[in-house]
Amino acid sequence: MAESLSRELNSLKSEVESANLPNDLLLRISQNLGRLNRISESNVYTSEFDIVSTYIKWVVSIPWNSRTEDNLNIENAERILDKNHYGLDQVKERVLEYLAVENLKIMNRGKIKMEEKAPVICLVGLQGLGKTTLAGSIAEVLGRKFVRISLGALGSVLELRGRSKTFPAAEPGQIIKALIRTKVSNPLILLDEMDKVSGEQGLRSDIMAALLEILDPEQNTSFMDHYIDYPLDLSNVLFIASANNVGTFSAALMDRLEIIRMPSYSDKEKEIIARDYLMPKIMEQSGLVDNQLVVKDEAWPKLIRPLGYDSGIRSLQRILEGICRKAAKMIVEKESETVVVDEINFKSFLPSL
């Protein structure tokens, strides 16, 4: 047992040396390593070894200094946004304005006093409008790592802040885990479904207070996760929030958000999105090439709303995925080399009601 503990201890020491921790945190971790060393020398297993070693592993996994460089080229941003999204001119314009401001900060650095505060955009709109996809495109534009944290029905504020390591099976909160997953200190984090955090008034107030600390540039330079128990600078993180509505947000939180409303799509816009954006991607994911599935122009209006009105495109995407799967089956079973969907046979490709 002593040999096994000794090997794990040496591995931890190596990870600590390469983690580039802040000096005062490094001192604390070194003291913890001393405790582990005494336990390993005693040749008596205790649960304290697991608790302390697990804590150290979490701490060294945090990307304390690793970061990506932002791509602030506006022409590149326009190209990516137009490639990934149809319409949404107001939202695209806001992203381009952000890039322009960051460019000016770089150009005028040293000439004027500037505060490094990333804007907190909140995308508000009905389900299926592409809020999550748009946040991913903004990350692609900037060249940042992207991670999504779902706040829907969040059961406890501890899921954001972490639980003290003195509790059994304690872990850091979702913010720290997001940094660990992306392995950089400046990812783009999407706080998704912020309006659905909880139906309990008291719990919602606690979570809104925690979100305020996470998003407020005056406070998030020293965010305290209960498990890590060390202030972490979140000012380099670009946070984007999403919600169906903002009726449950506190006034203090609303004051720190820039609300951008996502418009519903008209039938004509859905037709263009389905034909030019969704279908090529879905066909590729389904292993289909261009000449194996052909959807006639007159069939598209019939495919837009077969199951009734939907303001978003999520249902439409599922319909197109079903068409591609059916076409793939027909081709594999040698029923046809080219599957054609037209205004006469389109119903046979739709899901059963």
HUPEVEN-V990031 format. One record per pair of residues at least 24 apart in sequence whose ideal C-beta (glycine too) atoms are under 8 Angstrom apart, sorted by the first residue. I is the first residue (numbers start at 1). J is the second residue. Records with the same first field share a line. If there is no record, write none. Layout:
I=J  J
This chain:
1=43  45
2=40  41  43
5=36  39  40  45  49
6=40
8=53
9=33  36  37  40  53
12=36  53  56  57  60
15=56  57  60
16=56  60
18=60
19=59  60  64
20=64  65
21=59  60  64
22=64  230
25=59  230
28=230
29=56  59  60
32=56
51=165
54=165
55=165  227
58=171  172  176  180  227  228
59=228  230
61=180
62=176  179  180  228  232
63=179  180  182  183  184  185
64=185
65=185
66=183  184  185
67=184  185  186  236
68=143  144  145  184  186
69=143
70=102  142  143  144
71=141  142  143
72=99  102  103  106  142
73=99
74=99  100  103
76=141
77=141
80=137  140  141
81=137  141
84=133  134  137  140  277
85=130  133  134  137  277
86=269  272  273  276  277
87=263  265  269
88=130  134  262  263
90=260  263
91=123  134  260  262
94=121  258  260
95=138  141
99=141  142
115=217
116=235
117=217  235
118=217  235  236  237  238  239
119=258
120=215  239  240  241  256  257  258
121=240  241  257  258  260
122=194  240  241  242  243  246  257  258  259  260
123=240  241  242  243  260  262
124=242  243  244  245  246  259  260  261  262
125=244  261  262  263  264
126=244  262  264  311  312
127=244  312  314
128=310  311  312  313  314  315
129=262  263  264  265  311  312  313
130=262  312  313
131=192  242  262
132=190  192  242
134=262
135=188  190  240  242
136=190
138=188  238  240
139=187  188
142=188  238
144=184  186  187  188  238
145=182  183  184  187  188
146=182  187  188  190
147=178  181  182  187  188  189  190
148=189  190  192
149=174  175  178  189  190  191  192
150=192  193
151=191  192  193  194  196  197  207
152=192  193  196  197
153=196  197  198
154=197  198  207
155=198
156=203
157=203  206  207  209  210
158=226
160=207  210  211  214
161=210  224  225  226
162=225  226  227  228
163=226  227
164=226  227  229
165=227  229
170=227
171=227
172=225  227  228
173=225  226  227
175=214  223  225  234
176=225  227  228  232
179=232  237
185=233  236  237
186=236  237  238
187=237  238
188=237  238  239  240
189=237  238  239  240
190=240  241  242
191=239  240  241  242
192=241  242
193=242  243  244
194=241  242  243  249
195=243  244  245  246  247  248  249
196=243  244
197=248
204=248
205=250
208=249  250  252  253
209=250
211=253
212=250  252  253  256
214=239
215=239  241  253  256  257
216=256
264=311  312
265=311  312  313
267=301  304  305
270=304  305  313  316
271=300  301  304
273=313  316
274=300  303  304  313  316  320
275=300
278=313  316  317  320
279=320
282=317  320  321  324
283=324
285=324
286=321  324  325  327  328
287=328
288=324  327  328  331
291=338
292=327  331  337  338  339
293=323  324  327  338  339  341
294=338  339  340  341
295=323  340  341
296=340  341  342  343
298=342  343
299=341  342  343  346
302=343  346
303=341  346  350
306=347  350
307=351  353
318=351
319=350  351
322=349  350  351
323=349
